[in-house]
């Protein structure tokens, strides 16, 4: 083994040799399997690239999986006590933390070995070009993940030899706008090479995927630079730890990235605007035979997503191959350990386009006293079809009338959504009791996430049978990216942006005219449950911009976008000094309290409670059901540290990159704002 392997955290990226993608590629080379020989056919390229895929989507993890990634935000609540919201608890790791470069190094090694002999590779020239294009997307995606996490980064486009001096020089961080430009250039190269319809269908990267990711990266960087302007989180800002901003001009840079976002999003948006999955507004997405009765719903849970034009790329699971997920056993049978917040639910408009607080919206606040079903009536269909509606009372109390629960006064109460269809075709029905579950079985807020849920009893009853697919990229995002980027650039909407917005609202069952919503929007009301009503600690005054953010929030709910959006909008500064109490459905003073069987399960106790006290709120407070030894309860809710807009680099990275091994501060890399280089230290104040 070479002398310097392991000395630098970045060395894994830069060292020569074939590594990291899968078991085959990790083996010691056979006498005839060398890089020169391996990268000789289009099949070799196809195998290497697909084994380097690492897109965020459904995995084999337990619980709510992809659909719970946004837990512990203003959109969704999870279980436990997240350290993220307790100042001082999140600390610098003793190891390198997330400062890991294996994935990028694998991409660079591919380019080093493939590009010099591209014309000599056996196979279809179009396919060869395509697989090279895939690798440009993969490097861009991996670099983008690092950019979102750490900001400034080294820019490395080749695998370097194990030379300490060279490695130290290569480890120097570049300002984030240069990194973002590098990512965009990779995606432009990919767009030149990729096929519209890739070999292997939508399970592989396509040209549309590259354009969509292009728009995502550009929009992210433009808005990050705008809303973090002048701070330590942008080149040359006050307290920025870098030394050379490389000619950074904020206005020029923001304008460039917005232009890139607009152009790239348009390519995909124009193709998608008339091909969005149809929403029939049927709350049960499948019938008893597991046939789709609402394509918009089943697009997120189908076993075969190939036929949905809106789905640009998806991950296939196959029982026969043993490639399965554990998603449905939780989504079908219980609360899956995540739930919509009250703020999230309240953000969804009424069908007439009015916020729930607006006069003449049709919303009645007393509906909250009648349970989840009543609360959601008359709303944007997205919150209706993607929320499990539990039955409000047990059948034994009121009996059945035509399949519906009926009170003594004759009032019809909702039967409850289907969890799954049993082997005999009967319905297993959702229960409000799930609010008293445990861990990943719990419905922590009472609003149970239904997005991504299938109806198969085989998947519901056996972890090993999960074969519902996972969306990786879908076209609706392009419409949202275009709308936001165009408005950020021009403070107005062109006809294309208006067309896109109308298409999304129409599918949601909301009046298409966004102006109706703008006219009725009151930012002080929106701020009660939406952190994105703020940027840099200030309440937005532009209601159109806010409603574009609302549309994004509603359309992309439970698809793992919320954290990134909140960070790029700098939407959590107000939480530094003012604790935020996360709430769910109304519980106290509602029909649930009349349900004797339900209330027998309810425990209000500081040390072992499963329900928050009515003295705290009439609404379920998922993070304050237990208040003893609970830091979030003690501090009065969520509190934020500005340093956490970026992650800290782990302490070992500074030891490994120190010029003087006895002085870690001599490292060629610098720590992110508000973090120390010492392990086990918490966030420090930062402007």
NULO-648067 format. One record per residue (C-alpha): residue in one letter; x, y, z; residue number from 1. Coordinates in steps of 0.1 Angstrom, whole numbers. Example, Ala and Ser with C-alpha at 12.3 -4.5 7.8 and 13.67 -1.06 7.14 Angstrom:
residues 2
{node 'a',{123,-45,78},1} {node 's',{137,-11,71},2} 
This chain:
residues 687
{node 'x',{0,0,0},1} {node 'x',{13,34,-9},2} {node 'x',{27,56,17},3} {node 'x',{1,83,19},4} {node 'x',{-31,63,16},5} {node 'x',{-54,73,45},6} {node 'x',{-34,104,54},7} {node 'x',{-59,127,37},8} {node 'x',{-96,124,39},9} {node 'x',{-97,135,2},10} {node 'x',{-71,109,-7},11} {node 'x',{-97,83,-13},12} {node 'x',{-110,104,-42},13} {node 'x',{-76,111,-56},14} {node 'x',{-57,78,-54},15} {node 'x',{-53,57,-85},16} {node 'x',{-69,23,-88},17} {node 'x',{-104,9,-95},18} {node 'x',{-126,12,-64},19} {node 'x',{-158,18,-47},20} {node 'x',{-187,9,-70},21} {node 'x',{-196,-27,-63},22} {node 'x',{-183,-60,-52},23} {node 'x',{-170,-69,-86},24} {node 'x',{-152,-36,-90},25} {node 'x',{-138,-38,-55},26} {node 'x',{-120,-71,-61},27} {node 'x',{-83,-73,-67},28} {node 'x',{-78,-72,-105},29} {node 'x',{-76,-106,-122},30} {node 'x',{-48,-111,-146},31} {node 'x',{-70,-102,-175},32} {node 'x',{-92,-77,-157},33} {node 'x',{-74,-44,-157},34} {node 'x',{-88,-9,-162},35} {node 'x',{-74,-9,-198},36} {node 'x',{-93,-41,-206},37} {node 'x',{-124,-35,-185},38} {node 'x',{-133,-2,-201},39} {node 'x',{-134,-16,-236},40} {node 'x',{-171,-21,-244},41} {node 'x',{-204,-3,-239},42} {node 'x',{-215,-31,-215},43} {node 'x',{-185,-23,-193},44} {node 'x',{-195,13,-192},45} {node 'x',{-231,5,-185},46} {node 'x',{-221,-18,-156},47} {node 'x',{-197,7,-140},48} {node 'x',{-220,37,-142},49} {node 'x',{-252,20,-129},50} {node 'x',{-233,7,-99},51} {node 'x',{-222,42,-91},52} {node 'x',{-259,54,-89},53} {node 'x',{-267,69,-55},54} {node 'x',{-298,89,-60},55} {node 'x',{-321,97,-32},56} {node 'x',{-353,76,-35},57} {node 'x',{-369,46,-18},58} {node 'x',{-344,23,-1},59} {node 'x',{-346,-9,20},60} {node 'x',{-348,12,52},61} {node 'x',{-376,6,77},62} {node 'x',{-403,32,85},63} {node 'x',{-416,59,63},64} {node 'x',{-383,58,42},65} {node 'x',{-382,85,15},66} {node 'x',{-415,99,26},67} {node 'x',{-402,107,61},68} {node 'x',{-370,125,51},69} {node 'x',{-387,158,57},70} {node 'x',{-396,149,93},71} {node 'x',{-385,174,120},72} {node 'x',{-394,203,97},73} {node 'x',{-424,226,95},74} {node 'x',{-439,200,71},75} {node 'x',{-436,168,90},76} {node 'x',{-430,156,125},77} {node 'x',{-412,124,134},78} {node 'x',{-406,106,166},79} {node 'x',{-378,111,191},80} {node 'x',{-360,143,201},81} {node 'x',{-339,156,172},82} {node 'x',{-306,172,183},83} {node 'x',{-308,195,153},84} {node 'x',{-333,217,171},85} {node 'x',{-314,219,204},86} {node 'x',{-285,244,202},87} {node 'x',{-253,228,213},88} {node 'x',{-263,192,208},89} {node 'x',{-251,189,172},90} {node 'x',{-214,187,173},91} {node 'x',{-182,184,152},92} {node 'x',{-175,147,145},93} {node 'x',{-142,132,157},94} {node 'x',{-139,115,123},95} {node 'x',{-142,133,89},96} {node 'x',{-180,134,92},97} {node 'x',{-195,138,58},98} {node 'x',{-163,150,42},99} {node 'x',{-160,118,21},100} {node 'x',{-150,116,-15},101} {node 'x',{-152,80,-26},102} {node 'x',{-182,85,-49},103} {node 'x',{-166,115,-68},104} {node 'x',{-133,97,-70},105} {node 'x',{-150,67,-87},106} {node 'x',{-165,91,-113},107} {node 'x',{-131,107,-120},108} {node 'x',{-114,73,-124},109} {node 'x',{-140,65,-150},110} {node 'x',{-133,96,-170},111} {node 'x',{-95,91,-167},112} {node 'x',{-98,56,-182},113} {node 'x',{-127,61,-207},114} {node 'x',{-123,96,-223},115} {node 'x',{-89,90,-239},116} {node 'x',{-102,59,-257},117} {node 'x',{-138,68,-263},118} {node 'x',{-136,63,-301},119} {node 'x',{-122,28,-296},120} {node 'x',{-148,14,-272},121} {node 'x',{-168,-15,-287},122} {node 'x',{-205,-10,-291},123} {node 'x',{-230,16,-303},124} {node 'x',{-214,50,-305},125} {node 'x',{-246,66,-293},126} {node 'x',{-248,43,-262},127} {node 'x',{-211,48,-254},128} {node 'x',{-217,86,-255},129} {node 'x',{-248,80,-234},130} {node 'x',{-230,62,-206},131} {node 'x',{-203,88,-205},132} {node 'x',{-231,114,-202},133} {node 'x',{-245,94,-173},134} {node 'x',{-212,97,-155},135} {node 'x',{-212,134,-159},136} {node 'x',{-246,135,-143},137} {node 'x',{-234,112,-115},138} {node 'x',{-204,134,-107},139} {node 'x',{-227,165,-108},140} {node 'x',{-252,149,-85},141} {node 'x',{-225,138,-60},142} {node 'x',{-209,172,-61},143} {node 'x',{-242,189,-56},144} {node 'x',{-248,168,-25},145} {node 'x',{-215,180,-11},146} {node 'x',{-222,216,-21},147} {node 'x',{-255,216,-2},148} {node 'x',{-238,201,28},149} {node 'x',{-205,220,30},150} {node 'x',{-206,250,6},151} {node 'x',{-171,257,-6},152} {node 'x',{-153,226,-20},153} {node 'x',{-121,214,-37},154} {node 'x',{-128,210,-74},155} {node 'x',{-112,178,-86},156} {node 'x',{-118,164,-121},157} {node 'x',{-92,136,-122},158} {node 'x',{-78,108,-100},159} {node 'x',{-44,120,-88},160} {node 'x',{-15,99,-77},161} {node 'x',{-6,93,-41},162} {node 'x',{17,123,-37},163} {node 'x',{13,142,-4},164} {node 'x',{22,176,-18},165} {node 'x',{-1,172,-48},166} {node 'x',{-29,160,-26},167} {node 'x',{-26,189,-2},168} {node 'x',{-27,213,-31},169} {node 'x',{-58,196,-45},170} {node 'x',{-76,197,-12},171} {node 'x',{-79,235,-11},172} {node 'x',{-115,246,-10},173} {node 'x',{-128,268,-38},174} {node 'x',{-157,293,-34},175} {node 'x',{-191,278,-38},176} {node 'x',{-201,297,-69},177} {node 'x',{-171,282,-87},178} {node 'x',{-182,247,-75},179} {node 'x',{-217,253,-88},180} {node 'x',{-204,265,-121},181} {node 'x',{-183,233,-123},182} {node 'x',{-215,212,-116},183} {node 'x',{-234,231,-143},184} {node 'x',{-207,225,-168},185} {node 'x',{-208,188,-161},186} {node 'x',{-245,188,-167},187} {node 'x',{-241,207,-200},188} {node 'x',{-216,181,-211},189} {node 'x',{-241,154,-201},190} {node 'x',{-269,170,-221},191} {node 'x',{-248,168,-252},192} {node 'x',{-243,131,-248},193} {node 'x',{-274,116,-232},194} {node 'x',{-302,100,-251},195} {node 'x',{-338,111,-248},196} {node 'x',{-348,75,-242},197} {node 'x',{-319,57,-225},198} {node 'x',{-310,20,-228},199} {node 'x',{-329,3,-200},200} {node 'x',{-358,28,-200},201} {node 'x',{-366,51,-171},202} {node 'x',{-345,31,-146},203} {node 'x',{-315,49,-161},204} {node 'x',{-305,85,-165},205} {node 'x',{-319,104,-195},206} {node 'x',{-313,138,-211},207} {node 'x',{-344,151,-194},208} {node 'x',{-330,141,-160},209} {node 'x',{-298,161,-168},210} {node 'x',{-318,192,-176},211} {node 'x',{-340,188,-145},212} {node 'x',{-310,184,-123},213} {node 'x',{-294,214,-141},214} {node 'x',{-324,236,-132},215} {node 'x',{-323,223,-96},216} {node 'x',{-287,231,-90},217} {node 'x',{-289,265,-106},218} {node 'x',{-320,275,-87},219} {node 'x',{-305,263,-55},220} {node 'x',{-273,283,-59},221} {node 'x',{-290,314,-71},222} {node 'x',{-314,316,-42},223} {node 'x',{-287,306,-17},224} {node 'x',{-265,334,-28},225} {node 'x',{-294,359,-28},226} {node 'x',{-308,351,7},227} {node 'x',{-274,345,23},228} {node 'x',{-259,376,7},229} {node 'x',{-233,395,27},230} {node 'x',{-230,367,53},231} {node 'x',{-203,342,61},232} {node 'x',{-221,317,39},233} {node 'x',{-212,334,6},234} {node 'x',{-178,343,-9},235} {node 'x',{-164,376,4},236} {node 'x',{-193,380,29},237} {node 'x',{-187,391,65},238} {node 'x',{-170,363,83},239} {node 'x',{-165,341,53},240} {node 'x',{-136,318,62},241} {node 'x',{-121,317,27},242} {node 'x',{-92,338,14},243} {node 'x',{-98,342,-23},244} {node 'x',{-134,348,-35},245} {node 'x',{-121,345,-71},246} {node 'x',{-138,376,-84},247} {node 'x',{-172,369,-69},248} {node 'x',{-198,394,-80},249} {node 'x',{-231,387,-63},250} {node 'x',{-255,403,-87},251} {node 'x',{-237,388,-117},252} {node 'x',{-235,353,-102},253} {node 'x',{-271,353,-91},254} {node 'x',{-283,364,-125},255} {node 'x',{-262,337,-142},256} {node 'x',{-276,309,-121},257} {node 'x',{-312,322,-125},258} {node 'x',{-308,323,-163},259} {node 'x',{-294,288,-162},260} {node 'x',{-323,276,-141},261} {node 'x',{-349,292,-163},262} {node 'x',{-335,278,-195},263} {node 'x',{-330,242,-182},264} {node 'x',{-363,240,-165},265} {node 'x',{-381,252,-197},266} {node 'x',{-367,223,-217},267} {node 'x',{-384,198,-194},268} {node 'x',{-413,219,-184},269} {node 'x',{-426,224,-219},270} {node 'x',{-426,186,-224},271} {node 'x',{-443,179,-191},272} {node 'x',{-470,206,-187},273} {node 'x',{-495,187,-208},274} {node 'x',{-484,153,-196},275} {node 'x',{-489,155,-158},276} {node 'x',{-504,124,-143},277} {node 'x',{-542,127,-141},278} {node 'x',{-557,133,-107},279} {node 'x',{-592,119,-104},280} {node 'x',{-594,131,-68},281} {node 'x',{-604,96,-57},282} {node 'x',{-589,93,-21},283} {node 'x',{-584,56,-25},284} {node 'x',{-558,53,-53},285} {node 'x',{-565,16,-60},286} {node 'x',{-595,-6,-61},287} {node 'x',{-597,-40,-45},288} {node 'x',{-580,-56,-75},289} {node 'x',{-551,-32,-71},290} {node 'x',{-559,-13,-103},291} {node 'x',{-552,24,-103},292} {node 'x',{-583,46,-100},293} {node 'x',{-562,77,-95},294} {node 'x',{-530,79,-116},295} {node 'x',{-517,109,-97},296} {node 'x',{-519,89,-65},297} {node 'x',{-505,56,-78},298} {node 'x',{-476,73,-96},299} {node 'x',{-459,74,-62},300} {node 'x',{-465,38,-52},301} {node 'x',{-469,17,-84},302} {node 'x',{-447,-14,-89},303} {node 'x',{-442,-3,-125},304} {node 'x',{-438,35,-130},305} {node 'x',{-426,33,-166},306} {node 'x',{-459,43,-181},307} {node 'x',{-462,76,-161},308} {node 'x',{-449,103,-185},309} {node 'x',{-443,126,-155},310} {node 'x',{-419,101,-140},311} {node 'x',{-385,108,-156},312} {node 'x',{-366,82,-136},313} {node 'x',{-375,56,-111},314} {node 'x',{-361,27,-91},315} {node 'x',{-375,-7,-97},316} {node 'x',{-378,-34,-70},317} {node 'x',{-381,-71,-79},318} {node 'x',{-392,-98,-56},319} {node 'x',{-377,-126,-78},320} {node 'x',{-343,-109,-76},321} {node 'x',{-346,-103,-39},322} {node 'x',{-345,-65,-44},323} {node 'x',{-372,-53,-21},324} {node 'x',{-381,-24,2},325} {node 'x',{-397,-23,37},326} {node 'x',{-418,7,30},327} {node 'x',{-453,-6,28},328} {node 'x',{-454,-26,60},329} {node 'x',{-453,7,78},330} {node 'x',{-473,30,55},331} {node 'x',{-501,4,52},332} {node 'x',{-504,-9,87},333} {node 'x',{-498,21,110},334} {node 'x',{-486,57,112},335} {node 'x',{-451,50,99},336} {node 'x',{-435,73,124},337} {node 'x',{-442,105,106},338} {node 'x',{-471,129,101},339} {node 'x',{-481,162,86},340} {node 'x',{-479,192,109},341} {node 'x',{-508,215,115},342} {node 'x',{-488,242,96},343} {node 'x',{-485,219,66},344} {node 'x',{-522,211,66},345} {node 'x',{-532,247,70},346} {node 'x',{-510,257,40},347} {node 'x',{-533,239,16},348} {node 'x',{-559,262,0},349} {node 'x',{-596,256,-3},350} {node 'x',{-607,245,-37},351} {node 'x',{-618,281,-45},352} {node 'x',{-582,291,-41},353} {node 'x',{-586,310,-8},354} {node 'x',{-565,304,23},355} {node 'x',{-585,288,51},356} {node 'x',{-584,321,71},357} {node 'x',{-598,342,43},358} {node 'x',{-634,355,45},359} {node 'x',{-657,334,23},360} {node 'x',{-632,306,20},361} {node 'x',{-658,282,31},362} {node 'x',{-636,268,58},363} {node 'x',{-651,264,93},364} {node 'x',{-626,263,122},365} {node 'x',{-651,241,141},366} {node 'x',{-643,213,117},367} {node 'x',{-612,207,137},368} {node 'x',{-634,196,166},369} {node 'x',{-649,169,144},370} {node 'x',{-617,151,136},371} {node 'x',{-592,148,107},372} {node 'x',{-619,139,81},373} {node 'x',{-639,170,87},374} {node 'x',{-608,192,89},375} {node 'x',{-597,183,53},376} {node 'x',{-630,188,35},377} {node 'x',{-632,212,7},378} {node 'x',{-594,215,3},379} {node 'x',{-568,212,-23},380} {node 'x',{-570,175,-32},381} {node 'x',{-534,169,-26},382} {node 'x',{-538,170,12},383} {node 'x',{-570,149,9},384} {node 'x',{-556,120,-12},385} {node 'x',{-522,120,6},386} {node 'x',{-536,119,41},387} {node 'x',{-550,88,57},388} {node 'x',{-584,96,71},389} {node 'x',{-592,75,102},390} {node 'x',{-627,66,113},391} {node 'x',{-637,90,141},392} {node 'x',{-655,66,164},393} {node 'x',{-655,29,170},394} {node 'x',{-684,10,154},395} {node 'x',{-695,-5,186},396} {node 'x',{-706,29,199},397} {node 'x',{-727,41,170},398} {node 'x',{-732,11,147},399} {node 'x',{-731,11,109},400} {node 'x',{-755,27,84},401} {node 'x',{-747,19,48},402} {node 'x',{-711,14,55},403} {node 'x',{-707,47,73},404} {node 'x',{-705,54,110},405} {node 'x',{-735,73,123},406} {node 'x',{-738,92,156},407} {node 'x',{-768,90,179},408} {node 'x',{-780,122,164},409} {node 'x',{-778,108,129},410} {node 'x',{-747,126,119},411} {node 'x',{-726,107,94},412} {node 'x',{-690,102,105},413} {node 'x',{-663,90,81},414} {node 'x',{-656,54,78},415} {node 'x',{-619,57,74},416} {node 'x',{-594,51,46},417} {node 'x',{-583,17,35},418} {node 'x',{-549,6,48},419} {node 'x',{-548,-23,25},420} {node 'x',{-571,-49,9},421} {node 'x',{-569,-83,26},422} {node 'x',{-564,-116,7},423} {node 'x',{-602,-120,9},424} {node 'x',{-608,-85,-6},425} {node 'x',{-619,-69,27},426} {node 'x',{-607,-35,38},427} {node 'x',{-583,-31,67},428} {node 'x',{-592,4,79},429} {node 'x',{-572,32,93},430} {node 'x',{-576,40,130},431} {node 'x',{-571,72,150},432} {node 'x',{-556,49,176},433} {node 'x',{-523,50,157},434} {node 'x',{-515,83,175},435} {node 'x',{-507,61,205},436} {node 'x',{-483,38,187},437} {node 'x',{-446,35,193},438} {node 'x',{-416,46,172},439} {node 'x',{-420,38,135},440} {node 'x',{-456,26,141},441} {node 'x',{-468,59,155},442} {node 'x',{-488,86,139},443} {node 'x',{-471,114,158},444} {node 'x',{-494,143,147},445} {node 'x',{-527,125,140},446} {node 'x',{-523,135,103},447} {node 'x',{-510,103,88},448} {node 'x',{-489,105,56},449} {node 'x',{-504,84,28},450} {node 'x',{-482,95,-1},451} {node 'x',{-464,64,-15},452} {node 'x',{-487,39,2},453} {node 'x',{-497,8,-18},454} {node 'x',{-528,-13,-11},455} {node 'x',{-513,-48,-14},456} {node 'x',{-517,-71,17},457} {node 'x',{-487,-90,5},458} {node 'x',{-465,-59,10},459} {node 'x',{-484,-48,41},460} {node 'x',{-478,-80,60},461} {node 'x',{-443,-90,50},462} {node 'x',{-412,-68,49},463} {node 'x',{-397,-91,23},464} {node 'x',{-424,-84,-2},465} {node 'x',{-420,-47,-8},466} {node 'x',{-419,-40,-45},467} {node 'x',{-435,-6,-49},468} {node 'x',{-412,16,-70},469} {node 'x',{-394,47,-60},470} {node 'x',{-395,80,-80},471} {node 'x',{-360,95,-85},472} {node 'x',{-370,125,-107},473} {node 'x',{-404,137,-119},474} {node 'x',{-413,164,-143},475} {node 'x',{-435,185,-121},476} {node 'x',{-404,198,-104},477} {node 'x',{-394,215,-136},478} {node 'x',{-426,236,-137},479} {node 'x',{-419,247,-101},480} {node 'x',{-382,255,-108},481} {node 'x',{-391,276,-138},482} {node 'x',{-418,295,-119},483} {node 'x',{-396,304,-90},484} {node 'x',{-365,311,-111},485} {node 'x',{-383,334,-135},486} {node 'x',{-400,353,-107},487} {node 'x',{-368,357,-88},488} {node 'x',{-352,371,-119},489} {node 'x',{-380,394,-131},490} {node 'x',{-404,398,-101},491} {node 'x',{-432,389,-125},492} {node 'x',{-444,358,-143},493} {node 'x',{-444,353,-181},494} {node 'x',{-471,334,-199},495} {node 'x',{-451,302,-197},496} {node 'x',{-448,304,-159},497} {node 'x',{-485,312,-156},498} {node 'x',{-493,282,-178},499} {node 'x',{-472,259,-156},500} {node 'x',{-488,272,-124},501} {node 'x',{-523,268,-138},502} {node 'x',{-515,232,-148},503} {node 'x',{-504,224,-112},504} {node 'x',{-534,241,-96},505} {node 'x',{-559,225,-120},506} {node 'x',{-545,191,-112},507} {node 'x',{-548,198,-75},508} {node 'x',{-585,206,-79},509} {node 'x',{-579,243,-71},510} {node 'x',{-590,272,-91},511} {node 'x',{-563,279,-117},512} {node 'x',{-561,317,-111},513} {node 'x',{-533,323,-87},514} {node 'x',{-543,360,-84},515} {node 'x',{-573,349,-63},516} {node 'x',{-549,335,-37},517} {node 'x',{-525,364,-39},518} {node 'x',{-553,389,-31},519} {node 'x',{-564,370,0},520} {node 'x',{-529,361,14},521} {node 'x',{-520,376,47},522} {node 'x',{-483,370,56},523} {node 'x',{-488,373,93},524} {node 'x',{-512,344,91},525} {node 'x',{-490,323,69},526} {node 'x',{-461,329,92},527} {node 'x',{-478,309,120},528} {node 'x',{-472,276,103},529} {node 'x',{-448,281,74},530} {node 'x',{-411,289,80},531} {node 'x',{-408,298,43},532} {node 'x',{-428,329,50},533} {node 'x',{-395,343,61},534} {node 'x',{-361,348,46},535} {node 'x',{-331,360,66},536} {node 'x',{-354,365,96},537} {node 'x',{-377,389,78},538} {node 'x',{-413,383,68},539} {node 'x',{-418,383,30},540} {node 'x',{-438,412,17},541} {node 'x',{-442,397,-19},542} {node 'x',{-473,375,-17},543} {node 'x',{-467,361,-52},544} {node 'x',{-432,349,-43},545} {node 'x',{-446,334,-11},546} {node 'x',{-474,316,-30},547} {node 'x',{-448,302,-54},548} {node 'x',{-431,288,-24},549} {node 'x',{-464,275,-11},550} {node 'x',{-471,257,-44},551} {node 'x',{-437,240,-41},552} {node 'x',{-443,230,-5},553} {node 'x',{-477,214,-14},554} {node 'x',{-467,197,-46},555} {node 'x',{-434,182,-34},556} {node 'x',{-446,173,1},557} {node 'x',{-429,142,16},558} {node 'x',{-405,140,-14},559} {node 'x',{-374,151,5},560} {node 'x',{-372,187,-8},561} {node 'x',{-381,207,23},562} {node 'x',{-348,208,42},563} {node 'x',{-329,220,11},564} {node 'x',{-356,246,3},565} {node 'x',{-356,260,38},566} {node 'x',{-318,263,39},567} {node 'x',{-314,280,5},568} {node 'x',{-342,305,14},569} {node 'x',{-325,311,48},570} {node 'x',{-359,305,63},571} {node 'x',{-349,296,98},572} {node 'x',{-332,327,112},573} {node 'x',{-364,336,131},574} {node 'x',{-361,303,151},575} {node 'x',{-328,314,167},576} {node 'x',{-345,335,193},577} {node 'x',{-382,325,191},578} {node 'x',{-390,288,198},579} {node 'x',{-414,271,175},580} {node 'x',{-439,246,188},581} {node 'x',{-447,220,163},582} {node 'x',{-484,210,163},583} {node 'x',{-505,184,147},584} {node 'x',{-542,177,146},585} {node 'x',{-565,191,173},586} {node 'x',{-571,165,200},587} {node 'x',{-584,182,232},588} {node 'x',{-620,194,230},589} {node 'x',{-628,173,200},590} {node 'x',{-649,142,192},591} {node 'x',{-619,121,201},592} {node 'x',{-623,129,237},593} {node 'x',{-658,113,236},594} {node 'x',{-644,80,224},595} {node 'x',{-640,61,257},596} {node 'x',{-619,33,241},597} {node 'x',{-595,58,226},598} {node 'x',{-592,78,258},599} {node 'x',{-583,47,278},600} {node 'x',{-551,46,258},601} {node 'x',{-543,82,263},602} {node 'x',{-516,89,289},603} {node 'x',{-507,125,299},604} {node 'x',{-476,122,320},605} {node 'x',{-443,141,321},606} {node 'x',{-422,110,322},607} {node 'x',{-441,84,302},608} {node 'x',{-469,103,284},609} {node 'x',{-481,94,249},610} {node 'x',{-501,126,245},611} {node 'x',{-492,163,251},612} {node 'x',{-511,181,278},613} {node 'x',{-542,202,270},614} {node 'x',{-526,229,292},615} {node 'x',{-499,232,265},616} {node 'x',{-522,232,235},617} {node 'x',{-555,218,223},618} {node 'x',{-534,204,194},619} {node 'x',{-511,174,195},620} {node 'x',{-475,186,202},621} {node 'x',{-455,156,190},622} {node 'x',{-422,167,205},623} {node 'x',{-437,175,239},624} {node 'x',{-457,144,248},625} {node 'x',{-429,136,273},626} {node 'x',{-416,168,290},627} {node 'x',{-393,153,317},628} {node 'x',{-356,154,306},629} {node 'x',{-368,168,272},630} {node 'x',{-346,197,260},631} {node 'x',{-371,208,234},632} {node 'x',{-399,210,260},633} {node 'x',{-375,229,283},634} {node 'x',{-366,255,257},635} {node 'x',{-402,259,246},636} {node 'x',{-399,244,212},637} {node 'x',{-375,242,183},638} {node 'x',{-345,265,184},639} {node 'x',{-320,270,155},640} {node 'x',{-283,278,152},641} {node 'x',{-274,297,121},642} {node 'x',{-242,277,118},643} {node 'x',{-264,247,108},644} {node 'x',{-272,261,74},645} {node 'x',{-240,242,66},646} {node 'x',{-226,210,82},647} {node 'x',{-193,210,100},648} {node 'x',{-163,192,86},649} {node 'x',{-152,164,109},650} {node 'x',{-121,170,131},651} {node 'x',{-101,142,115},652} {node 'x',{-101,160,81},653} {node 'x',{-80,189,96},654} {node 'x',{-55,164,111},655} {node 'x',{-52,147,78},656} {node 'x',{-47,179,58},657} {node 'x',{-25,198,83},658} {node 'x',{8,211,68},659} {node 'x',{23,208,103},660} {node 'x',{11,175,118},661} {node 'x',{14,190,153},662} {node 'x',{-8,220,145},663} {node 'x',{-42,211,130},664} {node 'x',{-50,248,124},665} {node 'x',{-23,246,96},666} {node 'x',{-47,226,75},667} {node 'x',{-51,236,39},668} {node 'x',{-89,235,44},669} {node 'x',{-110,257,66},670} {node 'x',{-140,250,88},671} {node 'x',{-175,262,80},672} {node 'x',{-188,294,97},673} {node 'x',{-198,289,133},674} {node 'x',{-179,256,138},675} {node 'x',{-146,248,154},676} {node 'x',{-120,223,142},677} {node 'x',{-120,205,175},678} {node 'x',{-142,174,179},679} {node 'x',{-173,173,201},680} {node 'x',{-178,211,200},681} {node 'x',{-211,227,192},682} {node 'x',{-222,255,170},683} {node 'x',{-209,290,177},684} {node 'x',{-227,323,170},685} {node 'x',{-225,335,134},686} {node 'x',{-240,364,115},687} 
